Amino acid sequence: MARKKKKNKKGINFLLLALLGGAATLLIFFNLNLWNQRKITSARLTETQEQLENVSAQKEYFDLDENEIDVDKEIEKIAREQLLLKKEGERVIVLSREEEEEVIREEEEEKEEKDVLEKIIDFLPWIDE
């Protein structure tokens, strides 16, 4: 009987050893798989961060260019309107405020004249238009 117990213990020990070996093999396999995935993901992360830095740098560059263009346009506008400067080949026409006021007065006088004529026509009913 002693022999059967030893064979049973050897069978249980072998089965237990096989299960532990299989579990260790599975753990190593999955651990290596995770390590490879982590390596690939970190490489992608690094690449994406570099792309983000490049895009951010380009955005800042173009934002600066747009601001510079706006500043240049504003400088040119001030130079033309307030300092009466011009580019080569251009002619500058200046309208003074006095001339504008005279034109407005003339238009008002014409309206008044028409109003007077209309009043006369309305007063004399036998005159038809």
C-alpha positions in Angstrom: 0.0 0.0 0.0 2.8 2.3 0.6 3.7 2.1 -3.1 0.3 3.4 -4.2 0.5 6.5 -1.9 4.0 7.3 -3.4 2.7 7.0 -6.9 -0.3 9.1 -6.1 1.9 11.8 -4.5 4.2 11.7 -7.6 1.2 12.0 -9.9 -0.2 14.9 -7.9 3.2 16.6 -7.7 3.7 16.2 -11.5 0.2 17.5 -12.2 0.8 20.5 -9.9 4.2 21.1 -11.5 2.6 21.0 -15.0 -0.1 23.5 -14.0 2.4 25.9 -12.5 4.6 25.6 -15.6 1.6 26.3 -17.9 0.5 29.3 -15.8 4.0 30.7 -15.8 4.2 30.2 -19.6 0.9 32.0 -20.0 2.0 34.9 -17.7 5.3 35.3 -19.6 3.5 35.2 -23.0 1.0 37.9 -22.0 3.6 40.0 -20.2 5.8 40.0 -23.4 2.7 40.9 -25.5 1.9 43.8 -23.2 5.5 44.9 -23.3 5.5 45.0 -27.1 2.2 46.9 -27.1 3.6 49.4 -24.6 6.7 49.9 -26.7 4.6 50.5 -29.9 2.3 52.9 -28.0 5.2 54.9 -26.6 6.7 55.2 -30.0 3.4 56.5 -31.4 3.0 58.9 -28.5 6.5 60.3 -29.2 5.7 60.7 -32.9 2.4 62.4 -32.1 4.0 64.8 -29.7 6.6 65.8 -32.3 3.8 66.4 -34.8 1.9 68.5 -32.3 5.0 70.6 -31.6 5.5 71.1 -35.3 1.9 72.1 -35.9 2.0 74.4 -32.9 5.1 76.1 -34.2 3.5 76.5 -37.6 0.4 78.0 -36.0 2.4 80.5 -34.1 4.4 81.4 -37.2 1.2 82.0 -39.2 -0.5 83.9 -36.4 2.5 86.2 -36.2 2.5 86.7 -40.0 -1.2 87.6 -39.9 -0.6 90.1 -37.1 2.3 91.6 -39.0 0.2 92.0 -42.1 -2.6 93.7 -40.1 -0.1 96.1 -38.5 1.4 96.9 -42.0 -2.1 97.6 -43.3 -2.9 99.8 -40.4 0.3 101.8 -40.8 -0.4 102.2 -44.5 -4.0 103.4 -43.7 -2.8 106.0 -41.2 -0.1 107.1 -43.6 -2.6 107.6 -46.4 -5.4 109.2 -44.5 -3.7 111.3 -41.9 -0.3 112.1 -43.4 -1.6 112.3 -47.0 1.2 110.0 -48.2 1.0 108.1 -51.5 2.7 105.3 -53.3 4.7 105.9 -56.5 2.4 106.4 -59.5 -0.7 107.3 -57.4 -2.5 110.6 -57.3 -3.8 112.0 -54.1 -7.2 113.7 -54.1 -8.0 115.8 -51.0 -11.6 116.7 -50.1 -11.8 119.4 -47.5 -14.6 119.7 -45.1 -15.5 123.2 -46.3 -16.3 121.9 -49.8 -18.5 119.2 -48.4 -20.4 121.8 -46.3 -20.9 124.0 -49.4 -22.3 121.1 -51.4 -24.7 120.3 -48.6 -25.9 124.0 -48.4 -26.4 124.0 -52.2 -28.5 120.9 -52.0 -30.6 122.4 -49.2 -31.2 125.6 -51.2 -32.3 123.6 -54.2 -34.8 121.7 -52.1 -36.1 125.0 -50.7 -36.5 126.4 -54.2 -38.5 123.4 -55.2 -40.7 123.7 -52.2 -41.5 127.3 -53.0 -42.4 126.4 -56.6 -44.6 123.6 -55.4 -46.4 126.0 -53.0 -47.1 128.4 -55.8 -48.5 125.6 -58.0 -50.6 124.4 -55.2 -51.9 128.0 -54.6 -52.9 128.4 -58.3 -55.2 125.6 -59.0 -55.7 126.3 -62.8 -52.0 125.4 -63.4 -51.7 121.7 -64.0 -48.5 119.9 -64.3 
